[in-house]
């Protein structure tokens, strides 16, 4: 996976292979760069030279040279590099970053965390069972991304502040986020008992902890007409558990309600997706508040690297009259990560899961 810096002269090589074997190249050979969806071409047919530095067409290696003036306007993201020649078409991943906007995911900057993983003690320990196996920076980075995503799903929490919209946002709304992560959390159903007894319009959000509530509105008869915006000073939240309640703190302006909404609220019927909640949820500063989370992700990434080698649980190596026994029990190493996430196995209530969501209970 070549990585280039936009606006900088660069030359990199890619190997054309089929069924794991190199494919000899012959001219003409052209390169294009397109977006991952294939809809936009940002570099048209660039003729490649078989005599360029780094090229070895006999071994299927092509060298691509890009001028800084060509890549200056490219956005930092992943693209497809498409080579076309007598062999047909071959596609490669091409990552573009800028000098001060490096490739990163939610919690980690690629260059920094890959180097840290290579220096880490657990990776050094893994090297003893990965003798003779070399892993690339791209491979380590992909494992970090996978570990981060997996632990986010396991803990059921966005690892960075994320804006949740009740419907797909417009391009203008996305641009206004200025890089903030976003997702769609469908609107909530209205039920007549929401305001009976002491419920006070009780809503439990699907994502938590809540950072802020941007708006809450009733939408009826359709999702884009008949709005009634709840005054912001009515909204009370329990951020950790995602509880939202409505407490009238200012005079209600019922005159702004149209006849449809008045009928809906008085009709004693449930209405699907009527309550449109726009809110921000997730961890505001995971590195400072939950350093054990980052440690667990890095350890999990290393375990994924070891697991990919399909090592036997135990074995021995003999050479020149010397013997060495090795023992690899992935479950034992995984217990270290699980303890961080869930606490001791006996209690089942501890670690980051309880810190984020509270103690879990089962009533039978």
Secondary structure as GFF3:
##gff-version 3
##sequence-region A 1 364
A	DSSP	beta_strand	2	5	.	.	.	ID=ss1
A	DSSP	beta_strand	10	15	.	.	.	ID=ss2
A	DSSP	beta_strand	17	18	.	.	.	ID=ss3
A	DSSP	beta_strand	21	22	.	.	.	ID=ss4
A	DSSP	beta_strand	30	35	.	.	.	ID=ss5
A	DSSP	beta_strand	41	47	.	.	.	ID=ss6
A	DSSP	three_ten_helix	57	59	.	.	.	ID=ss7
A	DSSP	beta_strand	61	66	.	.	.	ID=ss8
A	DSSP	alpha_helix	68	71	.	.	.	ID=ss9
A	DSSP	beta_strand	77	85	.	.	.	ID=ss10
A	DSSP	beta_strand	88	97	.	.	.	ID=ss11
A	DSSP	alpha_helix	110	119	.	.	.	ID=ss12
A	DSSP	alpha_helix	121	127	.	.	.	ID=ss13
A	DSSP	alpha_helix	137	155	.	.	.	ID=ss14
A	DSSP	beta_strand	162	165	.	.	.	ID=ss15
A	DSSP	alpha_helix	171	176	.	.	.	ID=ss16
A	DSSP	beta_strand	181	184	.	.	.	ID=ss17
A	DSSP	beta_strand	188	190	.	.	.	ID=ss18
A	DSSP	three_ten_helix	192	195	.	.	.	ID=ss19
A	DSSP	beta_strand	203	204	.	.	.	ID=ss20
A	DSSP	beta_strand	210	219	.	.	.	ID=ss21
A	DSSP	beta_strand	227	229	.	.	.	ID=ss22
A	DSSP	three_ten_helix	232	234	.	.	.	ID=ss23
A	DSSP	beta_strand	235	238	.	.	.	ID=ss24
A	DSSP	beta_strand	243	246	.	.	.	ID=ss25
A	DSSP	three_ten_helix	254	256	.	.	.	ID=ss26
A	DSSP	alpha_helix	259	266	.	.	.	ID=ss27
A	DSSP	beta_strand	271	281	.	.	.	ID=ss28
A	DSSP	alpha_helix	286	289	.	.	.	ID=ss29
A	DSSP	alpha_helix	291	308	.	.	.	ID=ss30
A	DSSP	beta_strand	314	319	.	.	.	ID=ss31
A	DSSP	beta_strand	322	327	.	.	.	ID=ss32
A	DSSP	alpha_helix	330	342	.	.	.	ID=ss33
A	DSSP	alpha_helix	351	357	.	.	.	ID=ss34
###
